[in-house]
Amino acid sequence: MREPDADDVTPVDVPFHPNVPQRRSVILAFLGVLVAGSLGGLIGWGLVDASCSEAPLQVQRLLTAIPGYEIHTRSCDLYLLTGALIGAVICALGAAIVAVLVLRAQSEWRVHPPPPAQRARRS
């Protein structure tokens, strides 16, 4: 058997599903999810930054009068990262759910256009 050449191959028409969203809509939805995730990360980071303090407490400052007492403060870096990640994931998931619903509704509107009477009233 001989192998088919590029000239021998006939193009095959792939059937187009009517509910496939437009590429522009999918790209906008993806960008919206990215923006929402990054803003959610900023919100999560800001909440943790406002509530976590690396400065010693008043009691710890008073205890420095005791000889040999050292102030140990915790670092908020891990908490900041965790807050940013959780905020980003929650906001990105919420935006993704909304984006999927909008894309489905948009494809339904394209498949089932409004009746002619409604089109005439809009014009």
C-alpha positions in Angstrom: 0.0 0.0 0.0 1.2 3.4 -0.7 0.9 6.3 1.7 -1.3 9.2 0.7 0.5 12.4 -0.4 -0.6 15.8 0.7 -2.3 16.3 -2.7 -4.4 13.1 -2.4 -5.9 14.1 0.9 -9.4 15.6 0.6 -10.5 18.1 3.1 -13.0 16.9 5.6 -15.7 19.3 6.8 -15.9 19.2 10.6 -19.5 19.8 11.7 -19.9 23.0 13.6 -21.9 22.7 16.8 -24.4 25.5 17.1 -23.8 26.1 20.8 -20.0 26.7 20.6 -19.3 30.2 21.9 -17.4 32.7 19.7 -13.6 32.9 20.2 -13.8 36.5 21.2 -16.3 35.8 23.9 -14.1 33.0 25.3 -11.0 35.2 25.3 -12.9 38.0 27.1 -14.3 35.5 29.7 -10.8 34.1 30.3 -9.3 37.6 30.7 -12.2 38.4 33.1 -11.4 35.4 35.2 -7.7 36.4 35.3 -8.5 39.9 36.4 -11.0 38.7 39.0 -8.4 36.3 40.4 -5.7 38.9 40.6 -8.0 41.4 42.3 -9.2 38.7 44.7 -5.6 38.0 45.6 -5.0 41.7 46.3 -8.1 41.7 48.5 -7.0 38.6 50.4 -3.5 40.0 50.9 -4.9 43.3 52.0 -7.2 41.7 54.6 -4.4 39.7 56.1 -2.0 42.7 56.0 -4.5 44.8 57.9 -5.0 42.1 60.6 -1.5 40.7 61.0 1.1 42.7 62.9 4.8 41.9 63.0 5.3 44.6 65.7 5.6 43.3 69.3 2.5 43.6 71.5 2.4 46.1 74.4 2.7 43.3 76.9 5.9 42.1 75.2 7.3 45.6 75.3 6.6 45.8 79.0 8.3 42.4 79.6 11.5 43.7 78.2 12.2 45.2 81.6 12.8 41.6 82.9 16.4 40.7 82.4 17.0 38.0 79.8 13.6 38.4 78.1 13.7 38.5 74.3 10.8 39.6 72.1 9.8 37.0 69.6 7.6 38.3 66.8 6.0 36.1 64.2 6.4 36.8 60.5 3.3 37.4 58.5 4.8 36.4 55.2 3.2 32.9 55.1 -0.2 34.3 56.2 0.0 37.0 53.5 0.7 34.4 50.9 -2.1 32.1 52.1 -4.6 35.0 52.2 -3.6 36.1 48.7 -3.9 32.5 47.3 -7.3 31.9 49.0 -8.7 35.2 47.8 -7.4 34.6 44.3 -8.9 31.1 44.0 -12.3 32.1 45.5 -12.7 35.2 43.2 -11.4 33.3 40.1 -13.9 30.5 40.7 -16.8 32.9 41.2 -15.8 34.8 38.0 -15.4 31.5 36.1 -18.9 30.3 37.1 -20.4 33.6 36.0 -18.4 33.5 32.7 -19.7 30.0 31.9 -23.2 31.0 32.6 -22.8 34.1 30.3 -21.3 32.1 27.5 -24.1 29.5 27.7 -26.7 32.2 27.6 -25.0 33.9 24.7 -24.9 30.7 22.7 -28.6 30.1 23.5 -29.5 33.6 22.2 -27.6 32.9 19.0 -29.4 29.5 18.5 -32.9 30.8 19.4 -33.2 34.4 18.2 -36.2 36.4 19.4 -39.4 36.2 17.3 -39.8 38.7 14.4 -42.4 40.7 16.4 -39.8 41.5 19.2 -37.2 42.4 16.5 -39.5 45.0 15.0 -40.2 46.6 18.4 -36.5 46.9 19.1 -35.7 48.7 15.8 
